[in-house]
Amino acid sequence: MTRRSYLVAWARVTVLTWVLGVGAVQAQAPSLVMASTTSTEQSGLFSHLLPAFKQASGIDIKVVALGTGQALDMGRRGDADVLFVHDQAAEEKFVADGFGVKRFAVMYNDFVLVGPASDPAKTRGKDIVAALQKVAHTQANFISRGDKSGTHAAELRYWKLAGLDNKGSGYKECGCGMGPALNIASSTGAYALTDRGTWLNFKNRQDLQVLVEGDNRLFNQYGVMVVNPAKHPHVKADLAQKFVDWVVSPAGQTSIAAYKVGGEVLFFPNAGK
């Protein structure tokens, strides 16, 4: 073998060794699965938040975006390591039933009722209960997520407060996420309940406007929980707890507060409150 051919062969081996080494490091990078809501994903929060966590911890997170009810079901089955959801009563039951280690408050925003600018049901104002009563009585079109999400659970609470079993002939359930529900509402001139974060990041508004906001009952709290490894030993509880510790820490809370769309804050951190 000539000196030149030897050097070429050596260089190839060196490059191959480096590539394999990088691949091995990448393969060993810690990761976990987080079941969360479509609102946190479709609002764009996670594309902002998770890179900051990765930089701080070296941990990758795969997000499965579902309605809160489905996310909790994933946790019950042990198909997720950590949950980031927004139905406090259901979350507390999840922990009480032994499926979650502990629930931590993380952040909040609010729900709003959106609808066509002409507001045929005359819902505009601050009272969500009165607004839904008007929607039902006028048989106005209303798109419900109908997917057992946190938003759907909140919507059903408001209908119950309105004392209405019959929501009107215009009431339709799409069984879909927040973004698709808003797309249907915008294309059909219907009313819909949405979290403000998804609304602010939603581009296909057409004639839709925020019609009802500011009611204290529209408060929307998010919580985070590690799935209990006592129920599912394969759960990566240590990695999941690192995410929980970070997202409720000053660094995580500052990152949440820094996320804005059009200069407007989408979520307000409130860990420990």
Secondary structure, DSSP 8 states (H G I E B T S, - for coil): --HHHHHHHHHHHHHHHHHHHHHHHHHT--EEEEEEEHHHHHTTHHHHHHHHHHHHH--EEEEEEE-HHHHHHHHHHT--SEEEE--HHHHHHHHHTTSEEEEEEEEEEEEEEEEETT-TT---BS-HHHHHHHHHHTT--EEE--SS-HHHHHHHHHHHHTT-S---TTEEE----HHHHHHHHHHHT-BEEEEHHHHHT----TTEEEEE---GGGEEEEEEEEE-TTT-TTS-HHHHHHHHHHHTSHHHHHHHHH-EETTEE--EE-TT-
